[in-house]
Amino acid sequence: MDLYEVIISPKALSLLDGYIDYIQYKSKNEQAAEAVWQDAVETEAELEKAAGSLNYCTKPILRELGYEAWNQAVRNIPFGRIEPLK
């Protein structure tokens, strides 16, 4: 099985940070915020294994930069680049 390095885009990190901040500070739910963070960490680990089957982003500029995307809800969200481990 090939393994890949997942390089998370700054936009994806910013979105994740915003979600976690909202849950932790606005909703005052520390446990849910921790669960979202843990899910992100686990998702990154799974992507390292399954990256070869992902599609490139549909936006040309992101595709040119090598960004991958996954379908979440109704839209594709840029996640990051995925490169083979050396």
Contacts in CASP RR format, 6 or more apart in sequence:
PFRMAT RR
TARGET T0000
AUTHOR 0000-0000-0000
METHOD contacts of the structure
MODEL  1
MDLYEVIISPKALSLLDGYIDYIQYKSKNEQAAEAVWQDAVETEAELEKA
AGSLNYCTKPILRELGYEAWNQAVRNIPFGRIEPLK
1 49 0 8 1.000
2 52 0 8 1.000
2 84 0 8 1.000
3 48 0 8 1.000
3 49 0 8 1.000
3 84 0 8 1.000
3 85 0 8 1.000
4 47 0 8 1.000
4 48 0 8 1.000
4 49 0 8 1.000
4 51 0 8 1.000
4 52 0 8 1.000
4 82 0 8 1.000
4 83 0 8 1.000
4 84 0 8 1.000
4 85 0 8 1.000
5 48 0 8 1.000
5 82 0 8 1.000
5 83 0 8 1.000
5 84 0 8 1.000
5 85 0 8 1.000
6 44 0 8 1.000
6 47 0 8 1.000
6 48 0 8 1.000
6 51 0 8 1.000
6 79 0 8 1.000
6 80 0 8 1.000
6 82 0 8 1.000
7 80 0 8 1.000
7 81 0 8 1.000
7 82 0 8 1.000
7 83 0 8 1.000
8 44 0 8 1.000
8 79 0 8 1.000
8 80 0 8 1.000
9 67 0 8 1.000
9 78 0 8 1.000
9 79 0 8 1.000
9 80 0 8 1.000
9 81 0 8 1.000
11 78 0 8 1.000
12 77 0 8 1.000
12 78 0 8 1.000
12 79 0 8 1.000
12 80 0 8 1.000
15 77 0 8 1.000
16 36 0 8 1.000
16 37 0 8 1.000
16 40 0 8 1.000
19 36 0 8 1.000
20 33 0 8 1.000
20 36 0 8 1.000
20 37 0 8 1.000
23 29 0 8 1.000
23 32 0 8 1.000
23 33 0 8 1.000
23 36 0 8 1.000
24 30 0 8 1.000
24 33 0 8 1.000
47 54 0 8 1.000
47 79 0 8 1.000
47 82 0 8 1.000
51 68 0 8 1.000
51 82 0 8 1.000
52 82 0 8 1.000
54 68 0 8 1.000
54 69 0 8 1.000
54 70 0 8 1.000
54 82 0 8 1.000
55 68 0 8 1.000
55 69 0 8 1.000
56 62 0 8 1.000
56 63 0 8 1.000
56 66 0 8 1.000
56 67 0 8 1.000
56 68 0 8 1.000
56 69 0 8 1.000
57 63 0 8 1.000
57 66 0 8 1.000
57 67 0 8 1.000
57 68 0 8 1.000
57 69 0 8 1.000
57 76 0 8 1.000
57 78 0 8 1.000
58 69 0 8 1.000
58 76 0 8 1.000
59 78 0 8 1.000
62 69 0 8 1.000
62 78 0 8 1.000
65 81 0 8 1.000
66 80 0 8 1.000
66 81 0 8 1.000
67 78 0 8 1.000
67 79 0 8 1.000
67 80 0 8 1.000
67 81 0 8 1.000
68 79 0 8 1.000
68 80 0 8 1.000
68 81 0 8 1.000
68 82 0 8 1.000
69 76 0 8 1.000
69 77 0 8 1.000
69 78 0 8 1.000
69 79 0 8 1.000
70 76 0 8 1.000
70 77 0 8 1.000
70 79 0 8 1.000
END
